[in-house]
Amino acid sequence: MAEQQQPPPRREVVTGVPRAARRRPPAHAPARSEISEQTTLGATYVRALMRSQLRAALGAVALLVLVLGLLPLGFLLPRAAAGTVVWVALGLVAYPVMWLIARWYVTRAERNEADFTGLVTDPADPAAR
């Protein structure tokens, strides 16, 4: 007797978004929504940014006052050496020092903002990249 051959099982093709590409809702609300909704947590995030920016600004001002506040001590030197030291300090040292302090402050402020942006953006959001 001839055995009846059964047809091979039919294959189903499933179309859809692959599991790895599916976006899962975050376990907590993103910080951006906390800030825009003006919740207590959002206010805490903003206060933390403002505190870190203020800390950087006060550090830069304190360093500037310390460095430039020492310049009048050059006037206490004897008259012969005071003229040369004061002009060298004012003309050659003061401006590069102020530029370095300003550069440090800008770098620090940008780093604070980048850290804050990284905190409030959702890593699964492709627009945030």
C-alpha positions as CSV (number, residue, x, y, z in Angstrom):
1,M,0.0,0.0,0.0
2,A,1.1,3.4,-0.8
3,E,1.5,5.5,2.2
4,Q,-0.1,8.9,2.0
5,Q,2.3,11.7,2.3
6,Q,1.2,14.5,4.4
7,P,1.9,18.0,3.1
8,P,4.6,19.8,5.0
9,P,3.3,22.1,7.7
10,R,2.5,25.5,6.5
11,R,4.9,28.2,7.6
12,E,3.6,31.4,8.9
13,V,5.5,34.7,8.4
14,V,5.0,37.1,11.2
15,T,5.6,40.7,10.3
16,G,5.9,43.4,12.8
17,V,8.4,45.3,14.9
18,P,11.2,43.1,16.1
19,R,11.3,42.7,19.9
20,A,14.6,44.4,20.3
21,A,13.3,47.5,18.5
22,R,10.2,47.8,20.6
23,R,10.2,50.7,22.9
24,R,9.4,49.9,26.4
25,P,7.9,52.6,28.6
26,P,10.4,53.8,31.2
27,A,10.1,52.5,34.7
28,H,9.8,56.0,35.9
29,A,8.6,59.2,34.3
30,P,11.4,61.0,32.4
31,A,12.9,63.9,34.2
32,R,11.9,66.2,31.3
33,S,8.3,65.7,32.0
34,E,8.9,66.3,35.7
35,I,10.4,69.6,34.9
36,S,7.7,70.7,32.4
37,E,5.0,69.7,34.8
38,Q,6.7,71.6,37.5
39,T,6.6,68.8,40.1
40,T,8.7,68.8,43.2
41,L,11.2,66.5,41.6
42,G,11.5,68.7,38.6
43,A,12.1,71.7,40.8
44,T,14.8,69.7,42.6
45,Y,16.5,68.9,39.2
46,V,16.5,72.6,38.2
47,R,17.7,73.7,41.7
48,A,20.6,71.2,41.4
49,L,21.6,72.7,38.1
50,M,21.4,76.2,39.4
51,R,23.4,75.3,42.5
52,S,26.2,73.7,40.4
53,Q,26.3,76.7,38.1
54,L,26.4,79.1,41.0
55,R,29.2,77.0,42.7
56,A,31.3,77.2,39.5
57,A,30.7,81.0,39.2
58,L,31.6,81.7,42.8
59,G,34.7,79.5,42.4
60,A,35.8,81.5,39.4
61,V,35.1,84.9,41.1
62,A,36.9,83.8,44.3
63,L,40.0,82.7,42.2
64,L,39.9,85.9,40.3
65,V,39.7,88.0,43.5
66,L,42.5,86.0,45.0
67,V,44.8,86.3,42.1
68,L,44.1,89.9,41.2
69,G,43.8,90.9,44.9
70,L,47.4,90.0,45.4
71,L,48.5,92.6,42.8
72,P,48.6,95.5,45.2
73,L,51.2,93.7,47.2
74,G,53.5,94.5,44.4
75,F,53.2,98.2,45.4
76,L,54.7,97.4,48.8
77,L,58.0,96.3,47.2
78,P,60.9,98.8,47.2
79,R,60.6,101.6,44.7
80,A,63.3,100.3,42.3
81,A,61.8,96.8,41.9
82,A,58.2,97.8,42.2
83,G,57.9,99.5,38.8
84,T,59.1,96.6,36.8
85,V,57.2,93.9,38.9
86,V,53.9,95.8,38.8
87,W,54.0,96.4,35.0
88,V,55.0,92.8,34.3
89,A,52.3,91.6,36.6
90,L,49.7,93.9,35.1
91,G,50.7,93.6,31.5
92,L,51.9,90.0,31.1
93,V,50.5,87.9,34.0
94,A,47.1,89.3,34.7
95,Y,45.4,88.8,31.3
96,P,46.5,85.3,30.7
97,V,45.4,84.4,34.3
98,M,42.0,86.0,33.7
99,W,41.7,84.1,30.4
100,L,42.5,80.8,32.1
101,I,40.0,81.4,34.8
102,A,37.3,82.3,32.3
103,R,38.1,79.3,30.2
104,W,37.9,77.0,33.3
105,Y,34.5,78.5,34.1
106,V,33.1,78.1,30.6
107,T,34.3,74.5,30.5
108,R,32.8,73.8,33.9
109,A,29.5,75.4,33.0
110,E,29.2,73.5,29.8
111,R,30.0,70.2,31.6
112,N,27.2,71.0,34.2
113,E,24.8,71.6,31.4
114,A,25.8,68.4,29.6
115,D,25.3,66.4,32.8
116,F,21.9,68.0,33.3
117,T,20.9,67.3,29.7
118,G,22.0,63.7,30.1
119,L,19.9,63.5,33.3
120,V,16.7,64.8,31.8
121,T,16.7,63.1,28.4
122,D,15.3,59.7,27.9
123,P,18.1,57.4,26.6
124,A,15.5,55.5,24.5
125,D,14.4,58.6,22.7
126,P,16.1,58.7,19.3
127,A,15.5,62.5,19.1
128,A,17.7,63.0,22.1
129,R,20.8,61.5,20.5
